[in-house]
Amino acid sequence: MDLQQRPLKLHFIPYLSPGHVIPLCGIATLFASRGQHVTVITTPYYAQILRKSSPSLQLHVVDFPAKDVGLPDGVEIKSAVTDLADTAKFYQAAMLLRRPISHFMDQHPPDCIVADTMYSWADDVANNLRIPRLAFNGYPLFSGAAMKCVISHPELHSDTGPFVIPDFPHRVTMPSRPPKMATAFMDHLLKIELKSHGLIVNSFAELDGEECIQHYEKSTGHKAWHLGPACLVGKRDQERGEKSVVSQNECLTWLDPKPTNSVVYVSFGSVCHFPDKQLYEIACALEQSGKSFIWIVPEKKGKEYENESEEEKEKWLPKGFEERNREKGMIVKGWAPQLLILAHPAVGGFLSHCGWNSSLEAVTAGVPMITWPVMADQFYNEKLITEVRGIGVEVGATEWRLVGYGEREKLVTRDTIETAIKRLMGGGDEAQNIRRRSEELAEKAKQSLQEGGSSHNRLTTLIADLMRLRDSKSAT
Ligand code: UDP
């Protein structure tokens, strides 16, 4: 066989959170669809989901050392931990994965490692094997580049209130300052990213924009590879990330009779847990808006919805809410088939925390957003969606919070949420323009993965680049 044609052997190591596993396995599937040998290294929980959702991927399973760090046995996904102490333990356990994964790599050395930047140790592992490492961080380049600008201006943190991102290709006004601790952690991740051979981005060039890509590559000297959107890989009705508590049929039966663009889908991803009083405001806003809705309320440690007393329930849901809204609304207490819901023509708006996967899933489905960022990259993602691409309206959230750092101080009120819902779902000129831009961008997203599209071409170039590296190494 011609050396150039020999498939690459790639090992992917996704971080153990649905928001990281889902997109990186989508990217891994793209490599596999081009005939490359892909192995995903993961833990038993994700292995059972991936066996069904991503049959083209080989899996290598390592145990998650929950007990070694004092977490209950069986905790293997980040969304299962909601307080600061357990979040720190979870991270510590993820660091301990270095040993079994290095052992596997020594026995089965790949040509390239594709690792989440949360695994800082992956850099050493790749260096020891003298192979390239590609980094993955889960957010768009726009947000990574914006964070970099913010990090390199420490004076920004000595003040409060809104600010314009300095030295950035777009004039973007942020509503408030990120917490110092969050910026310090992002700085740490960025350093790991910049030591890699390149950055894999789950987005497409037309969404981040060429000006942003050039800005990142020029200011860092680092290469970014836009290969997404990963959510367009595979079928929309696959189970992903976690097991759904509601069947696809139930969702479709509920959505099918609803008019086009009449339903608001409300979900804040896998790790954001709002306090009861904020959930209460959301419930009131949905009812006041008069719009139909599907509202996902994730399970939270210590909160078991099934056995909840009326008194407990009324802390987060107004009395009689479910009975009054039986026709208009569907509340899902747990995990829902998000891709399937977003793809339904009845869904006309997505009230979201702007997690990057959710945002990209909305973009590819052509569903405009009502943005409500909560932490990390979400505040930057919001700006890409609203101010830069014009495919959403802001709810007006200003409070950045780290997972587990106490209750949020500021409530987003029912009236504010209702206003944003009506702005997008009301059908006025602004809403129609947003909807038109969303549909155009969805079309570009699909084209990017087709033969000759921007992401398709980048993947071709990246595979050729990695093959060249491998072959030059074996020639020495
Ligand atoms: N998701 C889902 N069903 C749910 C909640 C989330 O399928 O009920 C998926 C969603 O489609 C997305 C991922 O989980 O792919 C969440 O990732 P995102 O980056 O949006 O947010 P995070 O959970 O990381 O905050």
Residues whose N, C-alpha, C, O or C-beta is under 5 A from the ligand:
A	BS01	UDP	P18 G19 I22 R240 G241 F268 G269 S270 V271 I296 G334 W335 A336 P337 Q338 L339 G355 W356 N357 S358 S359
